[in-house]
Amino acid sequence: MSSPASSKPPRTKFRHVLDAADPPRIHALVTAAGVFSAEEARVAAELAETTLDGSETYRWLIAEQDEELVGYTCFDRIPFSKLSFDLYWIAVSPELRGSGLAAELMQRTATFVRGKRGTQIFAETSSREPYAAARAFYAKAGFDEIARFEDFYDAGDDKIVYRLKL
């Protein structure tokens, strides 16, 4: 019989600083999502690598449970903008979908952006069916669809741009 304490879900810890173990963990998380291409998973890990080596700079919010990476956001101020940020990635472990972790990551990211005097966050995604959950998440998180570029990624695959006003 398990004790009440052992049935509690693991505590989620958040951090903004990457460590050397993160790029492969990010790659594995994005791959496990089952939505992204191998090239997209490679790019997700590459953004962490270039942040760690200093050749590029992105901001991160990493969520961990029991030392395991379970979600993250990658974002930064849009070059030449004083107020606007891009959300490049938000991903959550498939086992934690529907747990509220993505919403908490987004809320914490928005709080960080506000602290940097940001007033809006932009995100983009595909119109293809595998990205329906992402589109639903953005709508539920308060983002508005502000642009659609038909046949952007491929024939029948539109680029949809969302904005969250803070």
N, C-alpha and C positions, 0 to 999 in steps of 0.2 A: 504494500500500500504506500503510495507516495504522500509525502507531507505537503501541506498547503503551500509552503514556500517553494517547493520544487515545481509546482504547477504554474507558477507565475511566469509570464513571458520574459525573455531576457531583456535587460535594460539596454536601450539604444544610447550610444555615445556619439557625439558629433564633434568633428574637428575640421579646421580649415587648412591645415598644413599637410601636404602630401609626404609620404615616405617612400623609400625605394621599392617596397613590396607592392605599392599601389598599381603601377601600370599593368602587370599581369592579372591582378585581381579585378581591375576595371574591365580588361579585355574579357575575362571569364564571365563577369556579370552581364555585360552587354551581349555576349554570345548566348548566354542562358536565357535572355529575354525572348529569343526565338523570333524576333521581328527584323533585326538588323542584318545586313549583309556582312560577309567576312571583311570587306573593305571598311565598312562603317565601324566594326569592332576594332579593327587595326587602328583607325584614326582616333577613336576614343582613347585607346591606350597611348597612342603617340602624343596626344595633347598633354597627358600626364608626364610622359618622358621629357617633352620639351620644356614643361614647367620646372621639372626637377633639374634639368641641365642648364636652365637659365636662358635658353635660346629664344623662348617665347614665355609669355606670362598669361596665365589664366587663373581665375579664382575658383576655389573648390569648396564644397561642403560634403564631407564624407560621413556616412552613417555606418556604424559598426555595432554588432551584437556579438558578444562572446569572442571578440577579436576578429570576427569575420566581416568583411565588407558586404553590406546588405543594400546599400543605395548611395546615390551621390547626385550632386548637381555640379556642372561646370559652367561658368558664366564669367562675364567681364563687361566693363564699360565699353561701349562702341567707340572705336577710334574717332576723335575729333568731336565727340559729343560730351557735353557737361552733365546731361541728365539721363541718358538712355543706356540701358544695358541689354546685352544679348544673353539669352539662356541657350547655351550650346547643347547641353545634355542634361537630362534628368532620367535616371534609371533606378529601378528597384528590383531586388531579387524576386523572381516569379513566385516564390513561396510566401512573400509578404504583400503581394498585390491585394488590394482591398483592405489592408490593415490600417490605412491612414498615414503610412510612412511617406508616401510621395507628397501628400498634402502638407505634412510637417516639414519635409525638405523644402517645398516651395515657399511655405510661410517663413521659414528661417532664412531662406535666400532673399526673399523680399525685404525682410527686416534688415539684413546686411546691406542690401542695395540702398534702402532708405537712409541708413547710417552713413553712406557715402554720397548723400544728396541726390541719389537717383530718384526719378519720378515715374519711370516706366521701364518695363521689361518686355523685350520682344522674343518670340519663339517662332520657329517654323517647323513644319512637318509636311509629310506627303498626304495626298488624297487617297492613296491606295488603301484597300481594306485592312491590311495588317496594322495600319496606323490609326484605325478607328478608336482604339482605346486611348491613344495619345490625344486625339482631337476631343474626345469626351472629357478627359482629364483637364485639358486647358479650359474648356467651357465651364466645368465645375469649379475650377480654381479662380474663376473670375476674368479670364482672358477673353477678349473680343477678337473675332476674325476681322482683320482690317485690309487684307489683300489676298488675292488668289491669282497665281500665274499659271494659266492653262498649259498643259503639255510641257512643263518645266523640266522635270527629271527624265521623262520619257513620254511617248504618246499615251494619253489618258492618265498621266500621273502628274497632277498639279502640285505646285508648291503653295502651301497655305501659311500666311503670316498672321500671328496673333500678337496682341498687345495687352499687357496687364498694367493699368494705371495704378500708381501707388498713392 
